[in-house]
Every structure is written in C-alpha cells, then in structure tokens.
Amino acid sequence: MTYVNTVKMLQDTMHKNYVVGAFNIIDVTTMKAAIDAAIAKKSPLIIQTSQKTILQLGYKVLSNTAKFLADEAGVDVAMMLDHGTDPEIIRNCINNGWSAVMVDGSSKPFEENIRFTREIVEIAHENNVSVEGELGHIGGVEEHIIVDDGNVQLTDPDKILEFKELSGVDSLAVAIGTQHGLYKGKVTLDFDRLEKIMKIAVFPIVIHGGSDLPEEDFKRIVSLNPAKMNISTEIKHAYLDGFKEYINSSGNEYEPIKAIGIAYENTKKLIMNYMDRFGSTNKCLRDRGFK
C-alpha cells in the first residue's frame, strides 16, 4: 500500500529542510494531476478535499479513486479532509477511507477547541487516521471558512504544547499572518512568532495559506522547516485557466476532453513546481527504502 496517513510522512520532514505540499483537489482530474506530479518528482503528497468537494462528488468516489491511483503510483499519498468543522462529515471521512482529517475548532475558545478536537482524535486514531488541529485563527476565505481581518487570531506559541498534549493531534496548523485566498495589499507575516513556534514544537507544524505568497516570504517559511504547507487557491486558478484557454482558442469546437487536458497539465505543472520549491522532490519515503 502507498496510500498512507500523514504521521511518518510529516515526522520525516522535521529538521530535514523540506516541506510536504498539501494540495486541495477539485475533482478526479485535479486528483490525478497531483498524483502524477508526485510520481514525476518522486515526492510525498497530501491531497486535500474540502467539505464542499466531498458533498459534490461523494465519499466513495473520492476515497476509492484516491486509493486506486495511490496504489498504482508507487509514491506515498495521503488524503486529508481540509478544515473539517462539521462533526458528521469528519466522522464520515474517517469511516469512508480518508487517511487523515484536519479538525478546525479554531473559532472556539481554547478549552472547547481542545474538547472538540480530542473527540475526533479518539475516533480517528482507532481507525489509523491521522489528525491535524488548528490553534489560532487563519484569515481569508476558504470555501465555507470566512475570517475577516478583525477576527484573525495569531497562534500563541506558549500554548502549543498544552494543545498538543490535551488534544492528542498528530500535527498542528498555526496562524502567523498567512491567509486563505489571494492576498490584498502588503503581506505581513510574523516570522518571530513562527521561529518561536518551531523552537518549541517537537511535532509537525503546518502552514495554511501558501498560495500567492511573495517569493521572499515563501522561501523564509520553508527555511524554518514546517512539516506541511497548504496550496489551494492557485490550484483553482490553474484548473479554471485551462478551461478559459480552451474556450478562448477553440472557436466553434466543442471538445470537453481537450479543455480537461489543458486544465490537467496546468495543475500538474503547478504542483511539480511547488514540490521543487518545497524541497520534497526525491523525498518519497518508499523510494528511500522506508516502509
């Protein structure tokens, strides 16, 4: 099996100067593009599904396809629910073949966030499913998650060990000023906060809002060695730009497969580029003799 949870995958990144990319897929085409990119780059991969994507396509379509493509791929692939806020959807993912779930209790008070996350952790770990929690409140728009600037709450480094111990999560998403969606105006990230978090943490740290970052900021984040970084918005743009390209050049031709092909190539190329930038190329555990 090359369809795995994220535990070993993310633990391997720690202090090894690479990041595992987590890419939000939209459909089977983007899922295949992501896995084919991982094959080409011999990179570990986390494909992520939003609650909206699951409700549109269905649990079994996504999990069965992911397992089939991963087993054929020969590289390490995990599939994670991104920003799980609905307990029923989270449990359904655990019971329908997801190998990882992200529990988003970030809008809740600290103690309630821990309780909510812990309840899911207990169920998930019984099923060999890894869990990512969130401490702090990341800004921007990510489908059903909308956080305006006034409600952004950066992660308190002094609380991450307590959160980890009491919730039992395998990894933790932190808020340092990155945002979901495209950035508006100057990007201001709290690198001092991230540096402190990375010194304290003895477990994998996750950064959301990786799309559209200035190159200097992106490189600095990667240099601080978080375990995982999420890319979503740029996937949507690459995918839809493929359809726009076909429509603008096709005249009176109606060939959906050609449009899908362009969208696939755009998405694959984008993900391959990110794998190089993350330093995850040639870091597949299986390819390096790990099981």
C-alpha positions in Angstrom: 0.0 0.0 0.0 1.2 3.5 -0.9 -2.0 5.1 0.5 -0.9 6.2 3.9 -1.7 8.5 6.8 0.5 11.6 7.4 2.3 10.5 10.6 5.6 9.1 9.2 5.4 11.4 6.2 5.4 14.6 8.3 7.7 13.3 11.0 10.4 12.7 8.4 10.4 16.4 7.4 11.4 17.6 10.8 14.9 19.2 10.7 15.5 17.8 7.2 14.9 21.1 5.3 11.9 20.1 3.2 8.1 20.6 3.4 5.4 18.2 2.2 2.9 20.0 0.0 -0.8 19.6 0.6 -2.8 20.4 -2.5 -6.6 20.9 -2.5 -8.2 19.0 -5.3 -11.4 19.9 -7.0 -12.3 16.7 -8.9 -10.8 13.5 -10.2 -8.8 15.4 -12.9 -7.0 17.5 -10.3 -6.5 14.5 -8.1 -4.8 12.6 -10.9 -2.7 15.7 -11.8 -1.5 15.9 -8.2 -0.6 12.2 -8.0 1.0 12.2 -11.4 3.1 15.2 -10.3 4.2 13.2 -7.2 5.2 10.3 -9.5 7.2 12.6 -11.7 9.0 14.2 -8.8 9.2 11.2 -6.5 7.7 13.3 -3.8 5.4 12.5 -0.9 1.9 14.0 -1.5 -1.1 15.1 0.5 -4.2 15.6 -1.5 -6.9 17.6 0.4 -10.6 17.7 0.0 -12.9 20.4 1.2 -16.3 19.7 2.7 -17.9 21.2 -0.4 -15.9 18.9 -2.7 -17.0 15.9 -0.7 -20.7 16.9 -0.8 -20.5 17.4 -4.5 -18.7 14.2 -5.6 -19.4 11.8 -2.7 -17.3 10.0 -0.2 -16.7 6.7 -2.1 -15.9 8.4 -5.4 -13.1 10.3 -3.8 -11.7 7.7 -1.5 -11.9 4.8 -3.9 -10.3 6.8 -6.7 -7.5 8.1 -4.4 -6.7 4.6 -3.1 -6.6 3.2 -6.6 -4.4 5.9 -8.0 -2.1 5.9 -5.0 -1.6 2.1 -5.2 -0.7 2.4 -8.8 1.6 5.3 -8.2 4.3 3.8 -6.1 4.8 7.0 -4.1 3.4 8.0 -0.6 0.0 9.6 -0.9 -2.3 10.7 1.9 -5.8 12.1 1.5 -6.9 14.6 4.1 -10.1 16.4 4.9 -9.3 20.1 5.0 -10.9 22.4 7.6 -13.4 19.9 9.0 -15.9 21.9 11.0 -18.9 19.5 10.7 -18.5 16.5 13.1 -20.7 14.3 10.9 -18.6 15.0 7.8 -15.4 14.4 9.7 -16.7 11.1 11.0 -17.9 10.1 7.6 -14.4 10.8 6.2 -12.8 8.6 8.9 -15.3 5.8 8.1 -15.1 6.1 4.4 -11.3 5.8 3.7 -9.7 9.2 4.3 -6.2 8.6 5.8 -6.1 12.0 7.6 -8.5 14.7 8.8 -8.0 18.3 9.7 -10.2 19.3 12.6 -10.9 23.0 12.6 -12.0 24.2 16.0 -10.2 27.5 15.7 -13.3 29.6 16.1 -14.0 28.1 19.5 -12.4 29.1 22.8 -9.2 27.3 23.7 -10.7 24.6 26.0 -13.6 24.0 23.7 -11.3 23.7 20.7 -9.4 21.0 22.7 -12.5 19.1 23.6 -13.9 19.2 20.0 -10.6 18.1 18.5 -10.0 15.4 21.2 -13.3 13.7 20.4 -12.3 13.3 16.8 -8.7 12.3 17.6 -10.0 9.3 19.7 -12.2 8.1 16.8 -9.6 8.7 14.1 -6.7 7.0 15.9 -8.8 3.9 16.4 -9.0 3.8 12.6 -5.4 4.6 11.8 -6.3 8.1 10.6 -4.0 10.9 11.5 -5.3 14.3 12.7 -4.3 17.9 12.2 -5.7 20.5 14.6 -5.6 24.3 14.4 -4.6 26.8 17.1 -5.1 30.4 16.2 -7.5 31.7 13.5 -6.2 32.0 10.0 -7.6 34.8 7.9 -9.1 35.0 4.4 -11.7 32.9 2.6 -11.5 29.1 2.1 -14.9 28.0 0.8 -17.1 27.7 3.9 -14.5 29.3 6.2 -14.6 33.1 6.1 -12.4 35.1 8.6 -12.1 38.8 8.2 -9.1 40.8 9.3 -10.7 41.7 12.6 -11.2 38.1 13.6 -7.7 36.8 12.8 -6.0 35.4 15.9 -2.3 34.6 15.7 -1.1 31.5 17.5 0.2 31.8 21.0 3.5 29.8 21.0 3.2 29.3 24.7 0.0 27.3 24.2 1.0 24.8 21.5 2.5 22.1 23.8 -0.6 22.2 26.0 -2.9 22.0 23.0 -0.9 19.1 21.6 -0.8 17.2 24.9 -4.5 17.6 25.7 -5.9 17.2 22.2 -3.7 14.4 21.0 -3.3 15.7 17.5 -0.5 14.5 15.2 0.2 17.9 13.6 -0.9 21.5 14.3 -1.8 24.3 11.9 -0.7 27.7 13.2 -1.6 31.3 12.3 1.3 33.6 11.6 -0.3 36.1 9.2 -0.8 33.9 6.1 -4.3 34.0 4.6 -6.6 31.8 2.6 -7.2 33.1 -0.9 -5.3 35.8 -2.7 -3.5 38.5 -0.7 -4.8 42.1 -0.8 -2.1 44.7 -0.3 1.2 44.1 1.6 1.8 40.7 3.1 3.0 41.0 6.7 4.0 37.7 8.3 5.1 37.3 12.0 8.3 35.4 11.4 9.4 35.9 15.0 6.3 34.0 16.1 7.0 31.2 13.7 10.6 30.9 14.8 9.5 30.6 18.4 6.9 28.0 17.5 9.4 26.0 15.6 11.9 26.1 18.5 9.2 24.9 20.9 7.4 22.3 18.8 8.5 18.7 18.9 5.8 17.6 16.5 4.9 18.6 12.9 3.8 22.2 12.3 1.5 23.2 9.4 1.2 26.5 7.5 -2.1 27.2 5.7 -2.5 30.0 3.0 0.5 29.1 0.9 -0.8 30.4 -2.4 0.2 33.8 -3.7 3.0 34.4 -1.2 5.8 36.8 -2.2 8.8 34.6 -3.1 11.0 36.0 -0.3 8.3 35.2 2.3 7.8 31.7 0.9 11.5 30.9 1.0 11.8 32.1 4.5 8.8 30.0 5.7 10.3 26.9 4.0 13.7 27.6 5.6 12.1 27.4 9.1 11.1 23.9 8.3 7.3 23.5 8.9 6.3 19.9 8.0 3.4 20.7 5.7 2.1 23.7 3.7 -1.2 24.0 2.0 -1.9 25.2 -1.5 -5.5 25.7 -2.6 -6.3 29.0 -4.4 -3.6 28.6 -7.1 -4.9 25.1 -7.9 -8.3 26.6 -8.6 -6.8 29.2 -10.8 -4.6 26.8 -12.8 -7.5 24.5 -13.3 -10.0 27.1 -14.5 -7.5 28.9 -16.6 -7.2 25.7 -18.6 -10.8 25.9 -19.5 -10.6 29.6 -20.3 -7.6 28.9 -22.5 -9.5 26.3 -24.5 -12.7 28.4 -24.8 -10.8 31.4 -26.0 -8.9 29.4 -28.7 -11.4 26.8 -29.7 -13.8 28.8 -31.9 -16.8 26.7 -32.7 -15.2 23.5 -31.5 -16.8 21.7 -28.5 -14.3 19.1 -27.2 -14.5 18.9 -23.4 -11.7 16.4 -23.2 -9.3 19.0 -24.7 -10.3 21.5 -22.1 -9.9 19.0 -19.3 -6.5 18.1 -20.8 -5.3 21.7 -20.6 -6.6 22.0 -17.0 -4.8 18.8 -16.1 -1.5 19.9 -17.5 -1.8 23.3 -15.8 -2.5 21.7 -12.5 0.3 19.1 -12.8 2.9 21.7 -13.8 1.9 24.0 -10.9 2.2 21.2 -8.3 5.5 19.9 -9.7 6.9 23.4 -9.4 5.8 23.6 -5.8 7.4 20.2 -5.0 10.7 21.6 -6.2 10.2 24.8 -4.2 9.2 22.8 -1.1 12.3 20.6 -1.5 10.2 17.4 -1.4 11.4 16.2 -4.8 13.1 12.8 -4.4 12.0 12.6 -0.8 9.4 9.8 -1.1 9.9 7.6 1.9 9.2 4.4 0.0 11.7 5.3 -2.7 14.3 5.8 0.0 13.7 2.3 1.5 11.3 3.2 4.3 8.0 1.3 4.8 
